Amino acid sequence: MAKAHVRSQSPSSDQTPLIKRLKTAHAPISVEDVTVNFAPDVLDHQNIARLNKEYAESEPFRYALVEKLFQDDLLRNVKDECMSELNFTTKETDIYKVNQTGDLASLNYLSESQISLLPNLLKLRDALYSPQFRTFLRAVTGCGPLSGIKQDMSVNSYTKGCHLLNHDDVIGTRRVSYILYMPLPHYQVWPPAWGGALELYPVKPGQDGTLEPECVPAKSIPPSWDQFIFFEVQPGRSFHSVEEVVVGGEGEDGRARLSISGWFHAAQEGEEGYEPLKEPDLKSSRDQLAESRTNFKSYGTSGSAEDAPPLPDMEFSEEHRTFLSEWLNPVYLQPNTMKALAGRFVDESSLELHSFLSNDLAQALDSRLRDLDIRDGLGPDREGRVPPHSAGVDLPTGTSNGVANLNGSTVNVNGTKRTASAWTLKGPPHKWRYCTLLPPSPSAPATSITPLSAHPSPSEILRVLQDELFPSQAFRAWLAIVTRLLPLRHSVEARRFRPGLDYTLATSEEKEARLDVVLGLTPEVKDPETDAEVNGSGRRRAGRDKPAVRGWGAAEWGGWECYMAPHNEEDDPAVYRAGTYKKSDALANGKPKATENGHTNGSTPVNGKHASNGGSPNGKNKSPSPSHSEDADGDVEIPDAEEEDEEDDSTLLTVQPGFNRLLLVLRDERVMRFVKYVSAAAEGSRWDVCAEYEVGMMQEDDDDEDGADA
């Protein structure tokens, strides 16, 4: 469990001693007085008193905002050094994608020739961690003693597609989080439409009483030149995220959300004010993520033969075959096919079955899901912008007590007619955020449309798959034969991942294996020239063999299902899910560097060799650069602690979103699983019906005593 100092959730009401101390703390600590680097009046006691008052009154949690922190000429010089002299590495995990330098604390270990290239960056770093500025932070926040020897900061460049999902920053001895903005170009105001806002979340008690962030942020702060935001790290309270940046990148005009960010740590052993770590009163987001559990439903409790788990060797009954034929492609109900699939699953622990649903049902879903995205403002017409958090789930009227209006009735909103949504948000966002179906209204008339493909509502077709197909005894028997496992209990939900908003973070089951069954229903990308669909293998269906260059299959839009090997329990907890990141050259001298590309086939066995990098299935990698070195262009390579280790690709399986494909995976205990954040660039939602089964395994008879298990 991550530890942190136990401290007040709000600043002390009396900051006078600290403010007075700051007024007399301007004596130089070195040859140069660092206070001259700050903007006028930043460290003035009246400004501190104002910030302290604003901090105490801020919502949804305590934070402070300084409009101008440093002298403008210093910050411009720092920006120039960052873009011309530093190497940025693209890092991507389940929770973020960002271009980042190594830890700037490592500047102390560079050679004199390298340091001479970064005089302004060194000056800024020393000013930030100076006694004067640390006292300023204490006076505003009431956070307690801060370390001057443990420095933790890096330069981050958020270009198109970069993001940071919801978390509370609680790791180790972190006490104050901060970010200093240098958005590019520096002479242009960064509009909210470009993305990259810092989002702050309110909290509410979860089912067990633990505080959890709400699904929608209460505060959104776009970046601004020389703006400095900071807040005390608080377990279970300081939840925040960085909205995806939708501009910048290769071929554009250099727009980027450039920033310097990091943490001030609690005083370390040997420093004034040091206190041993204590258990926090509230759990951090990392602790809560590790405790995620699935709520399973039983098939039945009558004790009858119908409720008993079907045995893999049992004959598939004609009754079950008839029931499933209403939904499934008939080829998957043939005995020879089922037997062949069982052999493959036993060998590989995973299967991906294409064209799983019947053709009529698949065609109905394909067109209607596309139309629903367009109607909800989540289609291609959005042109890659981040949609509002209410998109697809905006229910001003037409619902009652959180239940769906199944009639698809229209409601009048500000004079505009719109269809009431059947979807609601599922959180908390420090674990996941996506849309699930609202339960049906008890007052709604029961309707049954036959065949199911004739139903006008794609949401209701998904509801039938969720409520009738996946939990059925017939599908249970089919799974038993195909996987050679005994499905005991189940959990099923139809899911919608909206572009620019939704995801799941990596979670695992600590003690038992699970059978994951996911029916992917994400419509294929269409060729903008021919309107022909492009399948996941990267080839066009309309007779052309020109490879696809965009979309889901090219791993440009996220949304892939990823399985990761368990982490070593001895790993440093301060490296946040480091095992899932990838490294690639991203920027040098402000320009992209060439990288080699490789693609997974999307169906590698979970217990087989690693098929792709965990961060991105493109697998863009580079060999680690030597520490404290300069590259051929003379750029400074600031070492990253993570780069000391070998490139550890712990990905077991990566599957791109696709349409009408059933994925079956036997997930061993402690294997992590997540759905990568869906980029705002996606031209529609990622749809699926996701089921998780608690399973038992048959013990095979073995007459050979020497081969028997002990």
N, C-alpha and C positions, 0 to 999 in steps of 0.2 A: 504494500500500500504506500502511495506517495505521502510524504510527510511535509508539514509546513508549520510555521510558528502559529500558535494560538494567539489571536489578537482581536481587537475590537473591529467590528464590521464598518465602523464609521470613524472619522478623524476625531481627535480630542477636541473638546469644545474650547479649550484654552491653549492656543498656540503661541502665546506671548513670549515665553522663554525661548522657543526656537527662533521666532522672528527676531528678537533682540540679539540672539547669538549670531544670526546671519549678518546683521548690520555691522558686527565687529569682526566678521570672519573674512574680510576682503584682503587680508595681508597675503602677499605672494607666497605660494607654496613652492615655487621654483623661480628660475630666472625671469620668466614671463608671468604676468598676472593674467590668469585665464578669464577673469570676469570681463575683460575688455572685448572678448569675442562674442558676448551675448548682446542681443538687441537692447536698446535703451530701456531702462526701468524694469527689465524682467526680474531682477533680483531685489528690486526696491521693496521695502517692507509694506508699503501701501498696496502694491500689486499682489504681494503674497497674501495679505489679508483678504483682498477681493477674491483671489483664486480659491482660498480656503473656504470662503462662504459659498462660492459657486460649487465647489467640490462637495460640500456637505449637503447641498440641495439638489444635486444632479440625479437624474434618473436615466435608465432603469437600475443602474448601480453607480457607485461613486467614481467619477472620472473628472479630469481637468483638461482644458484645452487652452494652449497658448498660441495666439494667432501668429506671432513672429518671435522665434526663439533666438536665432543667431543673426549676426551682422550679415547683410545680404551678399557683400563681396566674398566673405568667407564661404558661405554656402554655395555660391556659384563656382568657386574654385574647387570645393569638395566634389560637386557634381561633375566637373570636368575631369578630375582625377579618377573618379569612379568609372566613368565611361571610357576613358582613354587608357588607363593603366591597370585596371582590375579584370580578372577573368570571372565570368559568371557561369555557374553550373546549373543546369536544369534538374530540379529534384521533383519527384512526383510520388505521392503515396495515396492511400485511401482518403486522407484528409486535406491534402494540398497539392498544388502545382505552382512552382515558383522558380525564378532564376535567382540564384543566391551566391554570394561570395562565401569564403570561409569566415571563421570567427575573427573579428578584428582585434581581439585580444592578442592574436598571434603577431600583430605588428611589432611587438617587442622582440620577436625572434628573427626578424628579417635582417638582411645585411644592410650596411650603411648605404650602399648604392641603390638598394630597393627602397629603403625608407626615404631617400632623397626624392623619389618619384611621388611621394604621398605626404608632403609636409602639411597640407591643409587638413587632410583626413586625420592625421595624427593629432593635430591641434584641436580638432573638434572632439575627438574621442577623449582626450585628456580633460577638456572642459566639461564634458558630460559627467565624467566620473570623479571630478574634483571634489574636495570637501565642501566647497561653497555650494555647488549645485546639489550635492546629496543632502545638504542641510536644507536647501530650498525645497526639495521634494518632501522631506520629513515635515517641514512646516506646513505645506499644503495638505498633505494626506494624513499626517499623524501615524505614519507606518512603522516607526521605530528605526533603530540603527541600520544603516546600509553599508555594504562592503565596498571598499575602494580597491581591494586586491583581486576580487573575483569579478572580472568584467565579462560581459556576455552580450555581444552585438554583432550584427552583420548587415551588409547592404543587400537589399532585395529589389529586384526589378520584375514587376508584374506586367507582362505583355499579354497579348490576346490569348484568352483561354486560361490564364492563371487565376487561382482562387485559394482561399483558406476557409475551411468549414468550421462549424461551431465547436468551441472548446473553452476552457476556463483558465488556461495557462499554468495550472498548478502542477509543478514538477520540482522536486527537491527544495532548494532554499530560495527560489524566486520570490521576491517580495513586491516589486513594482514593475509593471510592463510599460513600455513606451514605444512610440513610433514618431519619427521625424520625417516629414514629407518633402520630397524634391521632385514632383511630377514634371514630366517632360512633354512638350517644351516648356521651359520655366517662365516664358513670357506670356503664356496663354492660360486663361482660366480653364480648369478641368471641369467640364460639365457633368452632371449626374448620369447622363445617357451613356457615357463612356464606361460606366461601371467602376469597380474598385473602391466603393464606399466601405468604411468601417461600420459594421452593424453591431448594435448592442441589444442584448435580449433580456427581457424581464423573466422572472422565475415564478414558479408555482409549485405547491407540494405535489409529488407524484403519488402513485398508489400506495407506496410504503411510507409516505410522509417525507421522503427525501426531496429536497428542492431540485427542480429540473427546469431547464429553459423552455419557454413557450416556443411554438413553431415559427412565429413571425417576429422579427425584430421590432423594438419600440423606437429605436433611434438609428438613423443612417447619416453618417458624416462623410461627405466626399472629400478627397484629398485636396490640399491647398499648399502652395509653395511656402516653406519655412514653418508650416503648422506643426505643433508638437502636442501630442495627446498622451496622457499617462494615467494609470490607475493602479490601485493596490490589488495584487493578486489575491483573490478570495475564493476558497474552495466552495463549489456549489453556488456561486453568485456571479463571478466576473465572466459570464459567457459572452463571447463575441465571435465575429467572423469577418472575412473580407470578401465582398461581392466580386464575382468574376469580372475581370477586365475584358472588354469586348473590342478594343482598338489596339493598334500597335502590332509589332511583329514584322516578319519578313515582307518586304515590298511596300511597307507603309512609311509614314513620315517621321518615324522615330518616337511616336507617342508611347509613353510607358509610365506606370505608377512606380516611380523610383522612390525608395525610402531607406532610412537607416532605422532598424528596430532591434529591440533586445530587452534585457531585464536588468534591474538592479537587485542583487541578492542580499539576503540578510547578512549581518556582520558575521565573518568567519572566525574560527578559533584563533585567538591571538589578537583580534581586533577589539576595539572598545565597543561595549554593548553586546558582545557575543553571548548567545544563549543556546543550549542544546535544543535540538529539534524535539517537538512534542506532537502527539497525534492531534490533527485538526478535529474540530467539532463536526464539520460537514465533509462529506466525501467529494473528492475531485471528480472531474468528468472522466478521467482515465479509470478511476476506481469503479465508477458506475458502469462504464462501458464493459469492464471485465465481468460484471455481475449480471449481464443480460441473460434472460431465460425465456424459453418458448412456452406458451400456454397451449397444451395439447388437449384435444377432445377425444373421448373414447368412442369406439364404434357402437358399443351397446353394453348393457349391464344385465341383460336378462339371463345370461348363462346358457342360452340356446346354442344349437350347433351353428346357426347363422352368424352369431356374434364371435365365434371362435376364429382365430387367425387362420387363413387358408394356408395349407402346406404347399411348398413349391412343387412337389411331385404330384399334387392332385390334378385330376383332369379338369380342364377349363370347361365349365358347363355351357350348354347351349343357351341357357337363360342369361348368363353373363355376357355371352357373345352377342346375343340379340340386343341387350341393353346398351352395350358399348357401341354397337353399330350405328346408333343414332348420332354419335359424335365423331368416332375415330375413322381414319382411313382404313378400309377393310384389310389392307395388306398386313397391318400390325395385329390383326386378330387371327391370322393363319397360324396353325400349330407349328409348321416348319420355321416360320419367321420368328415366332416367340422363342423357340428352342435355340435358334442361332443367336438371337439377341442375348439370351441367358448365358451362353458360352462366352460371348464377348464381354459381358458385364463382369462375370466372375474373373476373367483375366485382367481387365483394365480398370474396374471400379467406376467407370463412367461410360455413358452413351449419349449421343446426340442424334435424335431421330427427326429427320426432315419430313415435311408434309404430313404432320401427325393427325391433324383434324381432317374431317371430310372436306372435299373440295368446295361444296356449296357453303358450308359453315365458314371456311377460311375466306372465301371471296366476300361474303357478307361482312365479316369483321374488318377485312382490309380496307374497303372503301368507307365504311362507317366510322372507323377509328380515325382515319384521315380527316373526314368531315368534322368530327367532334373537336379535333385539335384546332382546325381552322375557326370553328365557331367560338372556341374558348380563347382565341388570340394566341395560340401556341403553334401555329403552322408556319410555313415558309414566309408568309407576308410580314412576319415580325422582323425579318432581315437581321437576325443574329443578336438582337437586343435582349437584355434580361427582362423577363415579364414581371408584372407585379405579383406579390405573394398570394394574392387572391385569385390568380388565374386558374380557371378550371374548378375552383371550389368556392367561388363567390356566391353565397346564399343569403341575399338580403331578405328575401321572402320565399315562400314556396316550400318551406320545410317547417317542421314542428318538433321541437325538442331533439334536434339532431337526427332526424330520420328522413329518408328520401321520399320524394314525390314520384311514384313509379309511373305516373301517367304522362310524364314528359310535358307537363303543362307549362305554358308561358306565364311569366310574371312581368309586371310593369315596373321598371326601375328608371326613375327620372325621365319618364316619357318614352323609354325605349323598351320594347318587348324582348325578352330573353328567356331561354329555357332554364328551368331550375336544375341545378347540378345534382347528380347522384353521388358525388365524390366529396370526401372530407380529408383533412390533413391528419397524418399520423406522425407523431414524434415520440420522444423528445429529440430535437435536432442534434444534440451532442452524441446521439446514437444513430439516428436515421431521420429522414424527412421524406415522405412520399405520400401519395394519395391512395386511399382505400374506399371501397364502396360503403355508403351509409346503409344502415339496416333498413329494410322496407318498413313503410308506415303501416301500423296495425289497422288503420282505417281505410287503407287503399284497397280497392276491390281486387280479388285474386284473378289473375289473367293467365292464360296458357295459350301460347301461339305455336302451332305446329305447321310446318317444321320450324325448328329454332332459328334457322337461317332467315326466316321471313320476319323475324322481330325487327322493328325499325330502330331500336335502341341498342347500340353496341354495349353500353354499360349493363343492360339487362341480360344480354347474351353472356357477358363475363360473369354475371352473378349466377347464372345457371351452371356454368362450368365450375365456379367456386363452391356452390352449395349442393349441387347434385352429382356432378361427375367425379370430382377428385375425392370426396368423402365416401363414395359409394362402395358397397361390398364387391361389386363387379370390378371396379378399378383396383380395389385392394387385391383381389385374386389375380388380376393381370400383372400387377407389380410383383406379387409373390413369385409368379412363374418366371418373369423376365429378369428379376434381380436375385432370385434364390434366397430372399429374405422374408421375414415375417412382419408385416406392418401391424403394429400394436395400437398406436394412437396417431392422430393426425392434427395438423394445423395448416389451414389453407386460407389464402387471401389473394384476390385480384389486386394488382398494383399498377399505379401509374406514376412514372417518374417524369416530371415536367422539365423541359430544357431550362437551364439557368437557375434551377432551384433544388432539385431533389437528388437523393443519394442514400446509401447506407454505409456506415463505417464498419471496420473489421471487428467481428465478434467470433467467439468460438464456444463450443460445448466442452467443458473441462473433463467430464467423466464418461460420456457415452458417445458411440457413433450414431450418426443420423443419416437417413436417406433423404436427399434433396431432390425434388421433382419440380422442374420449372418449365412451364409452357410459354416460350417466347412468342409474343404477338406484336412485335414492333414492325410496322410497315417498312418495306424495303425502300431504299433511296431511289428516286426517279431521275433519269437523265434529263437535265434541263432542256436539251435540244430535241430529243425524240420522245420524251415522256415514257420511255421504257424503264421497267424496274431493273435494278442492279442487285444481284444476290450477294450473299456474304462471302462467296469465294472470290469476288472481285471480277466477275465476268458478266457481261450483259445478257439478258434473256432474249433480247429481240433480234438475235441472229448475228450481232456484232461480237467480235472477240477483243475489242479494245478494253483494256483493264480499267476498272473503276479507280478514280483518284481522289474520291472524297467520301465523307459520310461514315456510317457505322463500320463498314468493312475495313476502312482505312484507319480505324482507331482515332479518328479526329474529333469525335463527339462524345467520348466517354461512354458510360452506360454498360461497360463490360462486366460480366460476372467473373470474379477472381477468387481463387482459393490459394491460401498461403500456408507454408509449413509453419509449425509452432516455433515460437522464439525460444532461445535458450533462457532458462529462468535466471541465469546469472548475468544477463545483459544489463547494461547500465540503464536504469529507468529514465535518466535524463535525456536519452536519445529516443525521441517520440516515434515509435513504430519505424525505426530506422531500417529494419529489415525489408521494408516494402518499397524502398526508394530506388530510383534509377539515376544514373549520372550520364550526362552527355555535355559536350561543349555546346554552349548556347550563344554566348556573346564574347567577343574580343575586339577591342577598339570600336565597340558599338555595332559590330556587324556579326551576323550569324556565321558560324563555322560549319563546314560540311561534316555530315555524319553518315555512317552506313546504316541502311535500313534493313530490317528483317521482319517477317510477319509470322505469327503462329498460325497453325491450322485450326485453332479454336476447339480442338477435341483431344488434348493430350491427357493420358491417364493421370488420375490424382496421385497414384502411387508410382508413377513413372518418372522419367527424367524431367527436369525443369524445361519448360517450353518457351517461356518469355519472361520479360522483366516484370516485377510486380507492379511498378508504377504505371508503366505504359506498355501495352502489348506490341508496340512498334519495336521494342527491344533496342532502342538507340543507346549504345554503350561506348565507352572509351576506356582505355587503360588509365589507371590512376597516375596523375603526374607526380614527379618527385616533390617532396616537401621543400618549401622555401626556395623555389626555383623560378626562373623566368622562361617564358616560351620564346619561340622564334621571333615573335613580334616585339619582344621586350616587355610584355605585360607581366605584372606581378601576380604570382600564384599564391594567394593567401591560403595556408593549409587549413583543412577542415578536419576536425577530430574523426569524422566518419571516414575520411579518405585514408586513414591509417590502416583500416581493415581491408581485406581483399573484397573484391566485388562479390557480394553474396546474393545470388539470385535465388530467392526462396519461393518463387511462384511454382505452384503445382499444376494449375489449370487456369486458362483464360478463355472465356467464350464471349464473342461479340454479340450484340443484340441482333436478333433475326426474327423472321416471321414464320409462324406455324412450325416451330421446332421444339421438341421436348428434350430437355436435358435431365439426365438421371445421374446423380453422383452419390457414392457412398463416402460420406465425410467422417474421417476418423476423429477421435477425441482430440481436442486442442487445435485442430486445423482451423485456421481463420478464413472467414468468408466475407466478401463485401461486394456491393454494386457501385462502381465508380460514378462519381458525380457526373450528371448529364450536362454537357456544355450548352450555353446559350446559343451556340452556333448550330445545334441540331435543328432540323426542320420539322420536328414533331416530338411527341412524347415517346418514352420507352415504356412499353406495355408488357405485362406478363400475368400469369396465374402461378403463384409460388406456393408450393406445398412442402412441408417438412414432416417426416414420419419417424416416430420412435419405432425402432425395429429390433427384432430378435433374430438369432441365427440358428440354423439347424446344426446339430452335432451329428456328424457322419459316423456310421458304425465302422469300427475298425477291429477286425479279428486278430490283427497282428499285435501281440502284446508289446513287442519291442518298439512299435511305432506309436503306441498309445501315449496320450498326454499324461504327464505326472499329476 
